[in-house]
């Protein structure tokens, strides 16, 4: 049977409609399209796609079940490896991981199988049709604490709970989910999806304690005093980076973390929000990653009349997922590439200190860039073009140039070693310099992907189990 060379398109909201609402952009495959897409899979014996998956989902097997319309069995296969299938199906960069290894793509030069879209379909089908709750296994008598309810922490907790460990997650914010709830907008990942995945972990016996800041409310050492035999640190990288250019203290300058947290977790997008946020006007988002795309598209939905992406390299070097870039372009985001900010401009009226406009952003001064020789990352280094300065009139500036791990846990945990960027140093099993203290995700690597954080949580869970069970 001839294989369709093209991946089935994902139904989406029309750009002119979705740009003004926070509803999910991608609508998901209907049953008949999911089955047809699954039939494109060659079911390769060597399963190269599995090697490309950080959590090693048995991809050909679950796709085979979709071909046969056995959707619940497909979910069971995915769930053996992934605690967050509905999340992964939406936000993981499959195009650079499992799908990049697909034989259709590598050897036949066709579109790869839509693995991520099929994973999302299966998870959504399960959430819509399954009536039975997850069953907590027989307790094995061991207790483990997990710091942070983000992707790495939830994965580590889920894997350990399935083996009978009594797991308690300590989350600093008031809602579990980490970056999944504070960082990724509703239009990419509905919060109800995250809540459903967390509820499944609770059914397995995982306790989630919110509003607990490890390093302040409790320390790592106090967790051991409470009877926990191992601790996994998945506290993320929530400390935003800034450029240290003039004007960053003006009102209307946000880190992307603050901007997205206010909108996503604190519901500032509502008509009568209790959490303030700058709405309307013109917005410049500095950066080119997925977080920058999220911030720009959120600003648009909050009512901005114009949104710029200001990025110092070209489109070829833009690190955001291609799908997110295309969605942003369709929605009217203005990409100012090969540009770099050198100053944020603001309003100051020395004649009237009470002028309400005093201290607010009025623009951003940029310099044009050109690409020079490759730097250590292999990308061509951007170099400023002399005399090319220009101003953009904006009311809000969002800095999205990366984040670092918060130093709180390091400063309150004696003997915990970190690198010069503040990332916790671990070995191949996720073990830190402290006995029975493990770490993974952004707290180790700095800001990275959801699926890589999940993979780290999975590795640490295996190591914790081997250490505590005496294997």
C-alpha positions in Angstrom: 0.0 0.0 0.0 1.4 3.4 -1.0 2.2 5.7 1.9 0.8 9.3 1.9 4.0 11.4 1.7 2.4 14.3 3.7 1.5 14.4 7.4 -2.2 15.1 7.9 -2.7 18.8 8.7 -3.7 19.7 12.3 -7.0 21.6 12.4 -6.6 25.0 14.0 -8.6 28.1 14.7 -8.3 30.7 12.0 -5.5 33.3 12.7 -7.9 36.3 12.6 -10.1 34.6 15.2 -7.6 33.0 17.6 -5.5 36.2 17.8 -8.3 37.7 20.0 -9.0 34.8 22.3 -7.1 32.5 24.7 -8.8 29.2 23.5 -6.5 26.5 22.2 -5.1 27.2 18.8 -4.6 23.5 17.6 -7.9 21.7 17.7 -6.6 18.1 17.6 -7.2 15.2 15.1 -10.6 13.7 14.8 -10.8 9.9 15.0 -10.8 9.2 11.3 -7.7 11.5 10.6 -5.8 10.0 13.6 -6.4 6.5 12.2 -5.3 7.5 8.7 -2.1 9.3 10.1 -1.3 6.2 12.2 -1.5 4.1 9.0 1.5 6.0 7.7 3.7 4.4 10.3 5.9 1.6 8.9 6.3 -0.1 12.3 10.0 -0.4 11.9 11.6 -3.3 13.7 14.6 -1.2 15.0 12.2 1.6 16.2 14.5 4.6 15.6 11.8 7.0 16.8 12.0 5.5 20.3 15.6 6.4 20.6 14.7 10.0 19.8 12.2 10.2 22.7 13.7 11.3 26.0 11.3 9.2 28.0 11.4 6.2 25.5 7.8 5.8 24.7 7.1 2.6 22.7 5.9 4.7 19.7 5.4 2.0 17.0 3.3 -0.1 19.5 1.0 2.7 20.5 0.5 3.8 16.9 -0.3 0.2 15.9 -3.1 0.3 18.5 -4.5 3.5 16.9 -4.5 1.8 13.5 -6.8 -0.8 15.1 -8.9 1.8 16.9 -7.8 0.4 20.3 -7.3 3.9 21.7 -7.4 2.9 25.4 -4.7 0.3 24.8 -2.6 2.9 23.0 -3.0 5.2 26.1 -1.9 2.3 28.4 1.3 1.8 26.3 2.1 5.6 26.4 1.4 5.8 30.1 4.0 3.1 30.9 6.7 5.6 29.9 5.1 9.0 30.3 3.2 10.6 33.2 2.1 13.6 31.1 0.9 12.4 27.6 -1.6 15.1 27.0 1.0 17.7 27.8 3.8 16.1 25.7 1.5 15.8 22.7 1.0 19.5 22.8 4.3 21.2 23.7 7.2 18.8 23.0 9.5 19.6 20.1 8.8 16.3 18.3 10.2 17.6 15.1 13.7 17.6 16.6 13.3 14.4 18.6 11.2 11.3 17.8 9.9 12.6 14.5 13.4 13.6 13.3 14.3 9.9 13.5 11.3 8.6 11.7 12.3 6.3 8.8 9.7 8.0 6.5 11.6 11.2 7.0 15.2 10.0 7.1 15.2 7.5 4.3 12.1 8.1 2.2 12.4 12.0 2.5 8.7 12.2 3.3 7.0 14.0 6.1 7.5 12.1 9.4 4.6 10.4 11.1 2.8 12.9 13.3 3.8 11.2 16.5 3.1 14.2 18.7 -0.3 14.8 17.2 -1.2 11.1 17.7 0.0 11.1 21.3 -2.2 14.1 22.0 -5.1 12.4 20.3 -4.7 9.3 22.4 -4.4 11.2 25.7 -7.4 13.4 24.9 -9.5 10.4 23.9 -8.6 8.7 27.2 -9.5 11.9 29.2 -12.8 12.1 27.5 -13.8 8.5 27.7 -12.1 6.8 30.6 -14.2 6.3 33.7 -11.9 4.4 36.0 -9.5 6.1 38.3 -5.8 5.2 38.4 -5.2 2.6 41.1 -2.6 3.3 43.8 -0.2 0.3 44.1 0.6 -1.5 47.3 2.9 0.8 49.5 6.5 -0.4 49.7 7.2 1.5 53.0 9.6 4.1 51.5 9.1 7.9 51.5 10.5 10.3 48.9 10.1 14.1 48.8 10.0 15.9 45.4 10.7 19.7 45.3 8.7 21.4 42.5 5.6 20.3 40.7 6.9 21.0 37.2 7.5 18.5 34.5 10.6 16.8 36.1 9.0 16.7 39.5 5.7 15.3 38.3 7.5 12.7 36.2 9.7 11.6 39.1 6.8 11.5 41.5 4.6 9.5 39.0 7.3 6.9 38.3 8.0 6.3 42.0 4.3 6.2 43.0 3.7 3.5 40.4 6.4 1.4 42.3 4.6 1.9 45.7 6.7 4.8 47.1 4.9 7.4 49.3 5.7 10.6 47.5 5.1 14.1 48.6 5.6 17.0 46.2 6.4 20.5 47.6 5.4 23.3 45.3 6.2 27.0 45.9 3.3 28.4 44.0 -0.4 27.9 44.8 -1.0 25.6 41.8 0.8 22.4 40.8 2.3 22.3 37.3 5.3 24.5 37.4 6.1 26.0 34.0 3.2 24.1 32.5 0.8 26.5 34.4 2.8 29.7 34.9 4.8 29.7 31.6 2.9 28.1 28.8 -0.3 30.1 27.7 -3.8 28.7 27.7 -3.9 28.8 23.9 -1.1 26.3 23.7 -1.7 24.2 26.8 -5.1 24.5 28.5 -4.7 24.5 32.3 -7.5 21.9 32.6 -5.2 19.4 30.8 -2.4 20.0 33.4 -4.9 19.7 36.3 -6.1 16.4 34.9 -2.6 15.0 34.7 -1.9 16.1 38.3 -5.2 14.5 39.5 -4.1 11.2 38.0 -0.9 11.4 40.1 -2.9 12.1 43.2 -5.0 9.0 42.4 -1.7 7.0 42.5 -1.2 8.3 46.0 1.0 11.3 45.4 0.5 14.2 47.9 0.9 17.7 46.7 1.7 20.5 49.2 1.4 23.9 47.6 2.7 27.3 49.0 5.8 25.6 50.4 9.1 27.2 49.4 12.0 24.7 50.0 14.9 26.7 51.3 12.5 29.1 53.2 9.4 27.2 54.5 11.4 24.0 54.9 15.0 23.1 54.1 16.3 19.9 52.4 17.8 18.9 55.7 14.4 19.3 57.4 12.8 17.0 54.8 15.2 14.2 55.9 14.4 14.9 59.5 10.7 14.4 58.6 11.5 10.8 57.5 12.0 11.2 53.8 14.7 8.8 52.6 15.5 10.7 49.3 14.8 14.1 47.8 14.4 15.0 44.2 15.0 18.7 43.3 13.0 19.8 40.3 12.6 23.4 41.2 13.1 24.8 37.7 14.9 27.9 36.5 12.7 30.8 37.6 15.3 33.5 37.9 14.9 35.8 34.9 17.9 37.2 33.0 18.1 40.9 31.9 20.3 42.7 29.4 21.6 45.3 31.9 21.0 48.1 29.5 19.8 51.6 30.4 16.1 52.0 31.1 15.3 48.5 32.3 13.9 49.9 35.5 11.1 51.8 33.7 7.5 50.9 34.4 6.3 48.6 31.7 9.4 46.5 31.5 8.7 42.9 32.4 10.7 39.6 32.4 8.8 37.1 30.3 8.5 35.0 33.5 6.6 37.8 35.3 4.5 38.7 32.2 3.4 35.1 31.5 2.9 34.3 35.2 0.6 37.3 35.6 -1.4 36.3 32.6 -1.4 32.5 32.9 -1.5 31.7 36.6 -2.8 34.9 38.0 -5.5 35.3 35.3 -4.6 38.9 34.4 -6.2 38.3 31.0 -9.7 38.4 32.5 -11.8 41.5 32.0 -11.7 42.4 35.7 -8.4 41.0 36.9 -7.0 41.2 40.4 -3.5 41.0 39.1 -2.5 44.0 37.0 -0.8 43.8 33.7 -0.1 46.2 30.8 -2.7 45.8 28.1 -3.0 47.4 24.7 -0.6 49.8 23.1 2.6 48.6 21.4 4.8 45.8 22.8 8.3 44.7 22.1 9.4 41.2 23.1 13.2 40.7 23.2 14.3 37.2 22.4 13.6 34.4 19.9 12.7 31.3 21.8 9.4 29.6 22.6 8.9 31.7 25.6 9.3 34.9 23.5 6.7 33.5 21.1 4.4 32.8 24.0 4.9 36.3 25.4 4.3 38.0 22.1 1.2 36.1 21.3 -0.2 36.6 24.8 0.4 40.4 24.4 -1.6 40.3 21.2 -4.5 38.5 22.9 -4.4 41.0 25.7 -5.3 43.7 23.2 -1.9 45.1 21.9 -2.3 47.0 18.7 1.2 46.1 17.6 3.6 43.4 18.8 7.3 43.2 17.8 9.7 40.3 18.2 13.2 41.8 18.5 15.9 39.2 17.9 19.6 39.7 17.2 20.0 36.8 14.8 18.2 35.8 11.6 15.2 33.6 11.1 17.5 30.6 10.4 18.9 30.9 13.9 15.6 31.5 15.7 15.5 28.8 18.4 11.7 28.7 18.8 9.7 25.8 17.3 8.9 26.4 13.7 5.2 25.7 14.3 5.1 28.5 17.0 6.9 30.9 14.7 4.5 30.2 11.9 1.5 30.7 14.2 3.0 34.0 15.4 3.5 35.2 11.8 0.0 34.2 10.8 -1.4 36.2 13.7 0.4 39.4 12.7 3.5 39.5 15.0 6.1 41.8 13.5 9.6 40.1 13.5 12.4 42.6 13.7 15.4 40.3 13.1 19.1 41.1 13.2 18.3 43.8 15.7 19.5 44.2 19.3 18.2 46.6 22.0 20.8 49.0 23.5 18.5 51.2 25.6 14.9 51.3 26.8 13.4 54.8 26.5 11.1 56.4 29.0 9.1 59.5 29.8 10.4 62.0 32.4 8.8 65.4 33.0 11.1 67.3 35.4 8.7 70.3 35.4 5.9 68.2 37.0 7.1 65.3 39.2 3.4 64.3 39.6 2.9 63.7 35.9 1.3 60.2 35.8 3.2 59.4 32.7 6.6 59.8 34.5 8.7 56.7 34.6 6.8 54.7 31.9 8.3 53.2 28.8 8.0 55.2 25.6 10.3 53.2 23.2 13.2 50.9 22.7 16.4 51.9 20.9 18.0 49.1 18.8 21.0 48.7 16.6 21.0 46.6 13.5 23.2 43.5 13.4 25.0 41.4 10.9 26.2 37.8 11.2 29.9 37.2 11.6 31.9 34.1 12.3 30.4 31.2 14.2 30.7 31.3 18.0 31.1 28.4 20.5 27.5 27.3 19.9 28.1 26.9 16.2 25.8 29.8 15.3 27.2 32.8 13.5 27.9 35.6 16.0 25.8 38.7 15.6 27.9 41.9 15.2 26.5 45.4 15.6 26.5 47.6 12.5 28.0 51.0 13.4 25.7 54.0 13.0 22.6 51.8 12.5 20.7 52.8 15.6 16.9 53.3 15.4 13.9 53.6 17.8 10.7 51.7 18.0 7.8 53.4 19.8 6.4 50.9 22.3 4.6 51.1 25.7 5.7 47.7 27.0 9.0 45.7 26.8 9.2 42.0 27.7 12.6 40.6 28.2 12.8 36.9 27.1 16.5 36.2 27.1 16.6 33.1 29.3 16.4 32.2 33.0 18.7 30.7 35.7 18.0 28.5 38.7 17.0 30.3 41.8 20.0 30.2 44.3 17.7 29.7 47.4 18.1 25.9 47.6 21.8 26.1 47.1 22.2 28.8 49.8 20.3 26.7 52.3 21.7 23.2 51.6 25.2 22.6 52.9 27.4 20.6 50.5 25.2 21.0 47.4 27.5 21.9 44.5 26.4 24.1 41.6 28.1 25.3 38.4 28.9 28.9 37.6 25.4 29.4 36.1 23.8 28.2 39.3 22.7 24.8 37.9 22.9 21.9 40.4 25.7 19.5 39.5 24.6 15.9 39.1 26.0 12.6 37.8 24.4 10.4 35.1 21.8 9.2 37.5 20.8 12.6 38.7 22.6 12.3 42.0 24.0 15.5 43.4 27.0 16.0 45.7 24.7 15.4 48.7 23.8 11.8 49.5 20.3 10.8 48.6 19.6 14.2 47.0 18.8 14.0 43.3 18.0 16.8 40.8 16.9 17.2 37.2 15.3 19.5 34.7 15.9 23.2 34.5 17.3 23.3 38.0 20.3 21.4 36.5 20.4 22.5 32.9 18.9 26.0 33.0 15.8 26.7 30.8 15.3 23.8 28.4 12.3 21.7 27.1 9.5 20.0 29.0 10.4 16.6 27.6 14.0 16.9 28.6 13.0 17.8 32.1 10.6 14.7 32.1 13.5 12.5 31.0 15.7 13.7 33.9 12.9 13.0 36.3 12.5 9.5 34.9 16.3 8.8 35.2 16.3 10.1 38.8 13.3 8.0 39.8 15.0 4.9 38.5 18.2 5.7 40.5 16.2 6.5 43.7 14.3 3.2 43.4 17.6 1.3 42.9 19.2 3.0 45.9 16.3 2.6 48.3 15.3 -0.9 47.3 18.8 -2.2 47.4 18.9 -3.3 43.8 
